[in-house]
Amino acid sequence: MISNRWQILKHTAKLYDLCALTAAFLTATFFLRAEPTGKTLSEFFETKISLGHCLLFALLLVAWHNIFILSGLYVSKRLVRRRIEVVEVAEATLIASAFLYVMARVLHIHMVMLSFSFVMFFWLACTAIMIVGRLASRSILLTLRKRGHNTRHVLIVGTNERAIEFAECLRERPELGMHLVGFVDDEWPGLCVFEDTGHKRCCDFGGLAEFLRQQIVDEAAIYLPVRSYYEHAAQLISLCEQHGIAIRVHTQVYNLRSQDAVALDLEQDTLVSAPSTAVATWPSLLKRIIDCVGSALVLVVLAPLLIAVAVLLKFTSRGPILFRQTRVGLNKRMFMMYKFRTMIPNAEEVQAELLSMNEMSGPVFKIKDDPRVTPLGRFLRKTSIDELPQLFNVLKGEMSLVGPRALSRRDFELFNTDTHRRRFSVKPGITCLWQVNGRNSIPFEQWMELDLQYIDKWSIWLDLKILVRTVPAVWRGTGAV
């Protein structure tokens, strides 16, 4: 499942460029209609377009699209200067225009596109539309990043000169939205030079595993000497993969298991980023659309039920209507999750006295006949109605309809296996494989296996199957406590 939003932006840019090519072609055809045919405006709009012309233009779009891909227009431009991006667009559209002119000559297409003036007009129009679109999207993204949205937490592994240069690039350009978490390295002779720059190490390699367990890290940028640190770096990459952390390296010499590595530009350098989960951009975008539409629709349809439950909670027991608790979200980001309150007001304080009654293995706390649950709360849990306010978390983008169960901070801190922490590399969900396979009747280890299985085999079809299976699972109330 995708974890990098730029993948969605990349494919959106592809669609925009295809629209730009079409618009530029139609614009050039319209303004140069009098050359060489001398058609009037009314005659131009009466021109019939054959199926052959449509197929030919579709093939041109495919060819232009591949030209843009080979020209490098769809690698990440987050760290690329505006001037460089403008030049790249102009060069790519010039190649596309030259291809159009050559193909028109070779195929003897007797249309206005044969003329040199048409090709030049097409190039100028296409370049202008694409540059304006990119600059506008860049400005919007930079504004959002300055306000803390779409922020990537980056950990730099290494303290050499290249690592420092990368850190300075991030520091000088806060609009990139890349927050430096810190540096990781062992003692070495050049460390004094690093310390003179004012940067500090957050830990050494021995303490990295514990550091990753506690801190938000979206990606690790590795700047280690290849020859002397190959084995060390390979172990480091394996650790990052266990936590679901994306990896940045300069070359492909490291033993990356993921086959979905993608190129990222940093000025004139090319990095390789290995995502923590399989990259499936359009399905991932469709998943978000389903989340927004589905949660909004359910909230509207069930609004009378939500209001009725709120009224009953208010008049049947003391305390607030909604239960708010900090849960661990994507890459260990904390968020406030909402549920209908099903327990007494001081339930979390009383939990310490009931630890000996815990019926779940692992760090999770569950009791079948929990004395803290109110009579109405027991019904709400049995029917899963208490989960409905989480739809607001889905709308906010903190959760998904389908995904690993959102765990509390307490449960997360009790995890003792790094591999299990990979479940936090995707957004938590309201329902999941655990939910439809028995919930609390499933042992903790099997629960974690189901979560990792969901991540590794994720698809829109799998999400839809889980959503369909959730209805009878909720109706039966299997494993609900």
N, C-alpha and C positions, 0 to 999 in steps of 0.2 A: 504494500500500500504506500502511496506516495507520502513523503514527509516534507518535501521541499516545494513551497508554493510557486517558485519560479518555473517549475515544470509546466504548471497550468498556464502561467503567463506566456511561456514560450509557444505553446500551441495556440493560444489566443492571438499572439503576434503572427503566427502562420496564417490563420484565418483572415486577420486584418490585411496582411500583405496580398492575399489572393483577391480580396475585395478592392484593394488599391490598384492592382494590376488591371482588373476589369474596369474600374472607374476611369483610369488613365486611358485605356484603349478606347472606351466609348467617348470620352471627352475629345481625344485627338481625332477620332472619326467624325464627330459632330462639327468641330471647328474647321476641319480641313475637308469638308464634304464637297466643296467646289473644286477641289483639285484631285484628279484631273477631269472628273466627270461633269463638273459644272452644274450639279443638282441644286435645285432650290430647296428651301427649308421644308416646304410641304412634300416635295418629292422625296426628300431624305426620310421623313417619317413614314412614307408609304413603301419604303424599300422592304422587300420580302427577304427574310433570312431563312436559308435552306438548312436542312438537317446536317448536311455536309459541313457547312460553315460552323455550326455549333460543335460538332465533333472535333473539327480542326482547332477551334479555340480552346476546347477542353484539353486537347493534347498540348497546346501551347502553355496552358496554366500548369500542367504537370511538369513540363520542361522547365518553366520559370521557377517553380517551387523547388525543384532539385538544384537548380543553379544557385538559389539563395541558400540552400542547405550547405552546398559545397563552398560557398563564399563565407561561411561561418556566421551568418546573421542570427542563428538561433542557439548559440551558446550564451551562457549567462553574461550580461553586460553590467552587472551590479558594481564591479570594480573597474570599469572601463570609462575613460573620459568621454564627454559628449562629442568633442571634436573627432576623436577616433571613430566613434560609432557613426557619425555623419559621413565621414569619408568611406567607411565600409559599405554603407547603404548606397552611396553614389556609385561606387565601383561595381557593386552587385547589379544594380539596375542598368548600368551601362553595358555589362555583359549580356543581360537579358534582352536589351534593346538591339544589340548587335546580332544576337541569335535570331531575333524576329526578322531583321532585315535580310540576313543570309538565307533563312528558310523561305522567305517570300520570293527571293530570287531563284533559289534552287527549285522550288515547286512551281514556279511561274504562276503565282497567285496574282491575277489581274484585279487588284483592289487598290484602294488609296494607300494601304500599308507598304506598297512598293516604293513610295517616294521617300527620299532622305529627310524631307521636312516633317513627314508624319512620324518617322522613327525618333527624330530629335524632340518633337513635341511630346511624344509618348514618354520618352526618357525623363524629360523635365517634369512632366505632370506626375509620373509615378514616383520619382525621387522626392518631389515636394510633399506628396501625400504621405509617403512612408516616414519621412523625417519628421513631419509635423506630428504624426501619430506617436512615434517613439519619444519625441521630446515631451509631448503632453503626458504620456504614460509615465515617463521617468519623473517628471515634476510631481505628479500625483503620488507616486510611490515614495519619493524622497520626503514629501510632506507627511505622509503616513508614518514613515520610519522615524522622522524627527519627533513625532508624537508617541513613539514607543510601540507602534504596530509593526508586525512582520519583522521582529527582531530576532537575529540569530546569535546565540551564545557560542563563542568560539574559544576553544582551548588550544594554545600553541604548544606543541611538543618540541622542545629544543630551545637553546638560548644562543645560537650562533648569529652571525651577521644577517643572514637571510630571514631568520625568525624575527629579528628586531625590525628589519625593514618592513616586513608584513604588518607588525604591530603598529608601527608609525603610520602606515597607510590607513589602518583602521581608525587610529586616533585622530588623524588630520581630516578624516572624512566621516563624521558621525552620521551624515545623511544616508550612508550605506546601510545603516541599521544592523551593523555587526558589532556586538558587544564583546569585548575581550574579557574572558573569564580569568585568565592568568597564564603563566608559563610552567611547564613541567620539564625538569632535567636533573641529572645527577651532578655531583661535583666534577669539574674538569678545569684544566688550566686557563681556559678563556672565560671562566665565569666572572672574574673580576671586571673584565671589559663590559660584560652584560650588566653587572650591578652599577657601573658608572653611568649607565643611561637612565637610571632611576626606576627601571622595571624591577619587579620582585618575582621570585618563584613562589608558586602556591604549594608545591610539594615536589618530592623527588619521585622516581619511578616506583620505589617501594611503597609509597603512599598513594599512588594513583588510583588503585582500585577503590579504596575507601573514599577518596575525593570524588570519584564519579558517582558513588552511591548517594552522596549528599548534595551535590551541586547540579544546577541546570546546565547541561552541555548539549548543544545541538550538533556540533561537529568538532572534530579534532584536526588541526592543521599540523602536519608532521614535517619538521625541518631537522632531520637527523642525517649525519653523514652516512651514505649508503653502505660503503665498504665496511666500516667499523661497527655499524649499528643495525645491520640487516636482520639478524636473528632477534635482537631486542625489539626492533620496530615491528617485526612480524607478530611477536607476542602482544605488543601494544595494540595492533590492529585487531587481533583476536579478541582482546578485552573490550575494545570499542564496539565490535560486532555483538558481543554478548549483551551490552547495554543498549543496543540499537542506535548508536551514535554514528553519524555520517563521518567519512574520512576524507581529508584533503591531502594529497601528495603531489609531488612535482612530476613523477614518472610512474610507469606501470611496472616497476621492478619488484614491488612488494607482492606477496602472495595473497591477493584479495580473492576471497571465495565468491563474492558477488559478481555476476556477469552483467550487471546493469549500471556500471560506472559511466559517468557522464562528464564531459569536458566543461571546465569553467575558466574564463579568462581573467587574468590579473595583469593589466597593462600588456606587456609583450610575453608574459609567461603563461603557460598552460598548466592548469592543475587538473587532477582527476579526483572526482568525488564519488565515493562508493556509498550509496544510500543504504540505510539500515534495513529497508524492506523493498520489495519489488516495485519498480516505478511503473505505474499504469495511469497515465495522465488523464485521458478522457474519462475512463471509469471513475477515477478519483473525483473529477469535477462533477460527474453525474451523481456520485455518492453525496456530495455536498448539496446538490440541487434537491435530491430526494429527501435529505435531512430537513432542509428549509421548508419545502412544500409539504412534506408529510407531517412534520411537527406542527406547522401552522394550521393545517387542515384538521388534525386531531384536536387541537386546542379549541378551534371554533366549534366543531361538532360536539365535543364533550363539555363545552362551557357550562351548561346547566348542571351537569354532574359535579364539576369542579366547585361551583358555587354552593351546591347542596352539601358537599363534603366539608367545605369551609365553615358553613353555618353549624353543622353538627359538631365539628371539632370545637367550635367556640363555646357551645352550650353544654357539652358533655364532660369536659375536663379543663383543668387550668393549664395555662401556657399558650404560646403562640400557635397560630394555625400552621405555619410552615416550619419545618426543621431545617436549619442551615448548618452545614458542616464543611470544613475544608477538606477537599479531596485532592488526590494526586492525579494530574492530567498529563497531557502530551509532554514527553521528555522531562518529567518531574515538575512541571509548572503547577502551582497550586491554584485552585479555583474554589469558589463557594457553590456547593451543590444544594439544590432545593428538593425537598420531599414533604409530603404531608406528615405532620407530627403524629407518631404512633405510640410514643412513650410518655412517661411522666416527665415534667420539666427538667429535673436534675439527673436524667438517665446516664449521661456520660460520667458524672461523678460517682454514681453508684456502681458503674461497671467494674471498678477496681475490686469491689467486694465480691464480685461474682466470677472472677477469673477461674476459680477452681471448678466451676460448673460448665466451662466451655466444652462444647461437643464437636468442634471442628479441629482438624489437624492443622498444623502450620500456624502462621501468625494471625489468622482471621478468628474473630470472636463471634460465635453464634450459640444460642440456647433455644431449644425447641419450645419450651414453656417459660419464656423470659418473663419474670415477675414485673419488669418495668413496663411491659406493653399494656396499654389500656384496652378495654373491651372493644371499642370502636377501632382502635389501632390494629387489633388482631384480625378483624374483618378486612381492613384496608390492606394489610400485608398478604392475607390469603388470596385476595383478588388482584393484588399488585396495583391497586388504585393509588396507593401512597407514592408510586413512582412517577405518576403523571406530571407533577411540576418540573421534573427533569427535562421536559420538552422545552422549557424556557432556556435551559443550559444548551440544548441542541441549537436553538435559534441564535444564541450568542456565539456559537462556534466553539464552545468549551467541551462539548460532547457530541457524539453521533448517535443515531438511532441504533446502530449495531456496532459493537466493539467490546473489548475487554471490560469487565466490571470496574467501575471507579472505586478505588480503595481509599481508606482514610489514611491520614499521616501516620497514625499509630501503627496500622497494619504494614504500611510501607517500610517503616523504620525497623520492623522485625524481620524483614526479608533477609535470608542468609545465603541465597544462591544468586550469583550475578546473572546467570542465564535467564532466570525468571523476570529480571528487571527489563528485559527486552519488550515485555508486554506494555511498558510505558512509552514505547517509541511510536505508538499510534494513539489517537484520541479514544478515551473511554466511551462506552456506549450504554444505552438503557437495557438492551438485550444482547445476548451473545450465545455461543455454543453451550456455555455453562448453564445459562438460564433455561434452555430448551432440553437439556439432558439430565435434569434432576436437581439443579441448584444445590441447596445445602446438603443433599444426600450424597454428593460427590466429594471424595477426599481431596485435600488441598493440592497434592501433587498432580492428580488427574485434572483438576481445575486449571492449573498452570499449563499443562500439556495441551488442553483444549484452546487456551488463549493463544499459545504459540502456533498451534495448528491453524487457527483462524488467520493469524498474521501471515504465515507462509503461503497459505492457499487462498488468500483473499481475492474476491471478485465480486462484481455487482450481483451476479447470479447467486453466490453464496449468501450475500446480505439478504436478498429477496427470500431465499429459502428459510433463513433464520427468522425473518419477520413473519412469514406464513406459519412456521412451526411455533412461534411465540403464542399465538392465539389459543390453540388447544392446550399448550403447556400452562398458560395462565388459568384457563378454565378448569383444568384438573387440579391446579394448585400443588403440583408435585414438588416437594422439597421446600415449600414456602414456610417460613417461621416468623 
